[in-house]
């Protein structure tokens, strides 16, 4: 049964917004409850769905790193029966786009990773797939459109 939030619940949630890692004793002092009462309220708020998770906010000392993008052209041994390669590529979260091509290359992949080493690891994983004959990789220098 979901309950209506009272002012103490709202204060606890407000404090958790400021610091989701705050100890129950610290929260208790701020909202004038016992540590155990705060713990029970937080558990109820989680159960009732008022608190659905905790997250991390990056501080000022940490700069967000830009994603390194690359295009990988893939040659498969058998263009017509290469479904296992496509299935494996769908399971790779770094592969953001996969196009089946006519012409020289079989597949064109768009890959994003946190670093050049991350792109290299994805490239190694793709090159090691059964059914992949060869690859050509180019790093994206800039995007115009």
Secondary structure, DSSP 8 states (H G I E B T S, - for coil): ------HHHHHHHHHHHH-TT--HHHHHHHHTS-HHHHHHHHHHHHHHTS---------TTS-----EEEEEEEEES-STT-HHHHHHHHT-TTEEEEEE-SSS-SEEEEEEESSHHHHHHHHHHHHTSTTEEEEEEEE------
